Amino acid sequence: MTDTDDPIVVLVVEDEALIRVATVMGLEAAGFTVLDCENADAAIAILEKRTDIKAVFTDVDMPGVMDGLKLVRYIADRWPPIALVVASGMVKVLPEDLPAGGLFIPKPYRMEQVAEAIGALTARV
Amino acid sequence: MGALTRDFDWTATPLGAPEIWPATLRSAVRILLTSRHPMFIWWGRELIQFYNDAYRRTMGPERHPSALGQRGRECWDEIWDIIGPQIDLVMEGRGATWHEDQLVPVTRFGSRQDVWWTYGYSPIDDGVGGVGGVLVVCNDVTQQHLSSERLRSLFQQAPGFVAILAEPDHVFEHINEAYSELVGRRDVVGRPVREALPEVVGQGFIAVLDSVVTSGKAFVASDLSVVLQDEAGNMRERHLDFVYQPTFDLSGAVTGIFVQGYDVTAQVAAARQREILTGELEHRVRNTLAMVTAIIDQTFRSTETKEAAQDVLKGRVVALAHAHDILSRTNWRDAAITDVVKAALAPHQTPENRIRLSGPALPITARQSLSLSLALHELATNALKYGALSAAEGLVEVAWAGDQAGRGPGLRFRWEESGGPIVTPPTRRGFGTRLIEQMLAADFGAAVRIDYRPAGVVCELTLVD
């Protein structure tokens, strides 16, 4: 990121409110503009309205029809340019479970890790 | 016994002196006394008795030496219903008898003992065309009987299931109790496996048995799933550890298959249950660690000095720990909101009880308990630092209401401070505030409002329609 750019918009999808709040605040502190929601359905609703989202950071284990893995595959099909980062404390996510270019971060994670990963995936030339 | 027999006063018996005995009796007695096989003779209508040393060893002091020269009926009254008819048969000239491993309980060495005999009664002719007496040739087979009985009973009661199949055709020869239970107590002995247990044919077991016979090699299965018909006629899946062990004759041909194994269905189910529980625990631990990591992250980010951060951090982690205590007690099921609120506020309660609680013991979920505990901790910490609890006269009223089945959506909850210093709204919304709002809103499905009224902070959880 450079000073002349607008902040990069990231969507955080996490059902655990405490972790969501901390992640949102951590990413804000790293210079991102952050939107958040607590499940896949809400994430899709936001993505359908906003065209400026450059990255989605989602938990895997969430209640609802679609978990985080299904969500990132759906996003990769519908909005291919969006960078995707997946976190999970329950399942070990293998590269082949993710769409091409997707990243996995095991929980618990440090905010720096997440900010760096998203920064690297959304780095502008 | 030779000396005893010679010295006995036979003239006191119906037989009279030995000199006048029929030749057949004399030679029979001679054979008896010189044989080392247990033998016994009854002679004449009175069944006067002779026996040898080998036989004597089967008797207790109750009968030896009184049995010599005694009348049969007097001597053996206690078993006469068994042997009487057999003696009659021989004496009446209707042939000889043969009994294998027969139970004839007799009194010896002070008690009535179960004794198994293999014996035959044969006629001794009287020299004038009739039957003069009965020659008994016998063996006490009690030891053999008991040891084979013991083996049979071990086989029957073995904790594992056992079946013995005879080849060809895998015909059930013997099964034990556990095997009988396994196959739903069906009548399988004497029948080929494919007929007795038709459900296993389609599961490939006949082919396995065939290959054990042709290869002569054992088949060992571990945790193999087999569907078998139970006693009620239902098909049930069992998990079995077992072996098909071929048995051979002297030429090396397979003559049978020894089936032995254990039903491990219960163990498999328990192991699965354990896996689920371990997975669940793993998830909770990771989730808790993720929460703690998030708390640490934000605490250090939003606190000015290291010392302050340490205190705030400790307070937050302890609040989380208290909430976990309650959840451990309820086994991560619903907890009473009263207990959760009390536990969360206990560390902040003043000696004058300036935090006042009122509300019914409604059930809330594990997750709601966690977020409410953390939210209350944040509110109380703020009140202590800047709000009502920082002043001597300040009060906090915590009140809630809802319907019993509510679990959140029906819940109304209010935190109201009064009597503290004049409140000025914070310039930026910190972690604590955002935590309270977002956690409660998400986990209770409610609208959360924090009002920085000059008279005191009000935090309210209201229904969303």
HADDOCK unambig.tbl for C-alpha pairs under 7 A between the chains (distance, minus, plus):
assign (segid A and resid 17 and name CA) (segid B and resid 438 and name CA) 5.96 0.50 0.50
assign (segid A and resid 17 and name CA) (segid B and resid 439 and name CA) 4.70 0.50 0.50
assign (segid A and resid 17 and name CA) (segid B and resid 442 and name CA) 6.51 0.50 0.50
assign (segid A and resid 18 and name CA) (segid B and resid 291 and name CA) 6.46 0.50 0.50
assign (segid A and resid 18 and name CA) (segid B and resid 435 and name CA) 6.09 0.50 0.50
assign (segid A and resid 18 and name CA) (segid B and resid 439 and name CA) 6.15 0.50 0.50
assign (segid A and resid 19 and name CA) (segid B and resid 290 and name CA) 6.96 0.50 0.50
assign (segid A and resid 19 and name CA) (segid B and resid 291 and name CA) 5.74 0.50 0.50
assign (segid A and resid 19 and name CA) (segid B and resid 294 and name CA) 5.71 0.50 0.50
assign (segid A and resid 21 and name CA) (segid B and resid 434 and name CA) 6.78 0.50 0.50
assign (segid A and resid 21 and name CA) (segid B and resid 435 and name CA) 6.30 0.50 0.50
assign (segid A and resid 22 and name CA) (segid B and resid 294 and name CA) 5.27 0.50 0.50
assign (segid A and resid 22 and name CA) (segid B and resid 298 and name CA) 6.09 0.50 0.50
assign (segid A and resid 89 and name CA) (segid B and resid 283 and name CA) 6.37 0.50 0.50
assign (segid A and resid 89 and name CA) (segid B and resid 286 and name CA) 5.50 0.50 0.50
assign (segid A and resid 89 and name CA) (segid B and resid 287 and name CA) 6.53 0.50 0.50
assign (segid A and resid 90 and name CA) (segid B and resid 283 and name CA) 5.29 0.50 0.50
assign (segid A and resid 107 and name CA) (segid B and resid 286 and name CA) 6.71 0.50 0.50
assign (segid A and resid 107 and name CA) (segid B and resid 290 and name CA) 6.06 0.50 0.50
assign (segid A and resid 108 and name CA) (segid B and resid 286 and name CA) 6.56 0.50 0.50
assign (segid A and resid 108 and name CA) (segid B and resid 289 and name CA) 6.06 0.50 0.50
assign (segid A and resid 108 and name CA) (segid B and resid 290 and name CA) 4.22 0.50 0.50
assign (segid A and resid 108 and name CA) (segid B and resid 293 and name CA) 6.58 0.50 0.50
assign (segid A and resid 109 and name CA) (segid B and resid 290 and name CA) 6.95 0.50 0.50
